[in-house]
Every structure is written in C-alpha cells, then in structure tokens.
Amino acid sequence: MKEIISGKGIIKTFGQDGEKRRVLDGVDISVEEGEFISVMGPSGSGKSTLLYACSGMDSIDGGKISFCGRELSSFREKELADLRRTRMGFVFQQPSLLKNLNILDNIVFPSLRDHRKNAGQLMERAKELMERTGISQLEKRKVTQVSGGQLQRAGICRALMNQPEIVFGDEPTGALNSRASGEIMDLFSEINEQGTAVMLVTHDAAIAARTRRVLFLSDGRVAGELKLPRNSGLSHAAKMDKVLEKMRLLEI
C-alpha cells in the first residue's frame, strides 16, 4: 500500500529555555492509502500536536515527516499551503465558517484559489457533496441558521472539495450530541470506504471504535496501538470495549 504520511522520531517542544517541554517525544507514525486511524490519549498527550505536525500546519523540532515520499521540511511555505489546499482536507471541532457567507459559498470559497477549475465547476462539486451529505436544502442558509451537526457536514463538504488523499479531523465530533456524532462518523466511514485516508484525533472511545486502527499517546510518546479490522464481525459495542480495555492496560 502507498504510504501517505510517514513520521520518524518526531519531536516537538513548547516553552522557552528551562521551561521547555517535549509535547512529542520521538513519535513514529505511518498512515497508508485508504487507512482509517484515530489518535487517543489524555489531555496534553500530544494528540492534536501530532495531527498538526503530520499535516504540515506546525513545524517540528526533530525527526522527519514525509507526505507521499517527500519530506515536509523540503516544501516552501507556499508549497505547503498548496499541498494542504489541494491534497489534504481538514475538519475541526468548530468548522470556522464565515458568517457573512451562506453555506454553499462557505464550502466553495477556499477552493476558488484553484485556477484550474472555474466557479461553475466548483459550485457543481459543492452541490454534489451537499447532496451526498444530506444538506442540499441548506444552500442559502447562513451559518447562524443551521445546527452544529449541519455545520460539521458543511465542514466535511469543504474538506472534500479538492478530492484529497487524506482528511484530518481534530475532535470533529467533540461539540456534537451522540446522534449527530454517529451521523458524522457515518460520513467519515463513507469517505474512507471510497478510498480516502482519514486520521482523527479524539478522546471518545465510541468514536475511536469506528476507526480501524487506534494509536494511543501518553506523555508525548506512542504507548501502544489497537487494530480493529473492518470485517471482524464484532459489534460497535464490542469494539468500544476493546478500546477501553486497551486504555486500561496502558494506564491512560
């Protein structure tokens, strides 16, 4: 399988002088084409920092990270921005949509910098994604006129506009109720089934149990991992029990 993200000995420090702290302390990670991985760990374990490092949103202080075989450190800043815009997708806990634009325009807006496609093509792509995610009726609604779950669906549409090879999610269900969370995870599963790799950061064992591999962090290091094969025959509840049991064994 093609390796999309490869990280070796990743180190990231925060603070200054004697107060420096290693938030990531020699982390190794690999995400392959079409993989569905979640990253779990207690608060401060380095989960989100690892996601930002793997996506090139944050620099690292040691080790190396490669995207499809090329080290991120070799990219100029504009190249990194173009990489994130064209080959990666991002979904955050709060979608950060622009309040002065309607939902459809919010989905299209970041992609308008891609001059290879005209506005009409981008609008069609956005409408197809809105139909696919069940929010086609919200095209003209303002951000303040829709629910949190609908906003997150719009954020997913925006992340998929350029058909990325990997979608990163930082606590994408953290602000949603259990029903909306389940619906959003259904969408991530659908995205993954169609071949897009997905890497999620979560603190919720129920969310991690929907992925196929769970990476556990503790104090900036990889404490262990758990594989949850797609066709294992296990129920979601049984998979969640496995995640919780692994956390107990790792004491995190």
C-alpha angles and dihedrals in degrees: 000000000000113000111226100177123028120175125179125187094342114194126185124173131192128195133036137277112325092002095062115131128191106232089177114032112187099322121181119198138167128188117187131203111287094008123145110209134168128197118214135179142122122292110290094021092120101257099136092035089058092050092050090048094049091050094048092244089120131032123235131225098217144006123032140271124200131194113207090338100315121105113241090222089067093061120095115230093259090048090052091050090050090048092053092046098047108028105025133056127205132205119180134188088257111035094215095219120175112258094210092060129069121241096265093049091047090056093048100039101082091049095055089088089069099092092187089079127052124227092257093057091048092050090052091049091050092049091050090052092047090052090048093051095044100248102102090120091062099064096118098034120114121237090253092055099063137067127258091255091051091049090053090051088053089050090053091050089052091049091053098047095102096038095246125204091227135021119207119204124191107198089321093175097037095107097041134090120247095265094050090044090055091050092050091049089051087058093049089050090051091049090050093047088058091058106268116130114233128200116186132184112210142156092202119097090201090060094044090052089063091062127075100233129029121201114199120208127195126176091347095307135099105259096181145303140239128209119212107187116216097234099037094123090233119136120238089253091054091049090050089052089054091052092049092046091051090051090052092049091050090044094231 
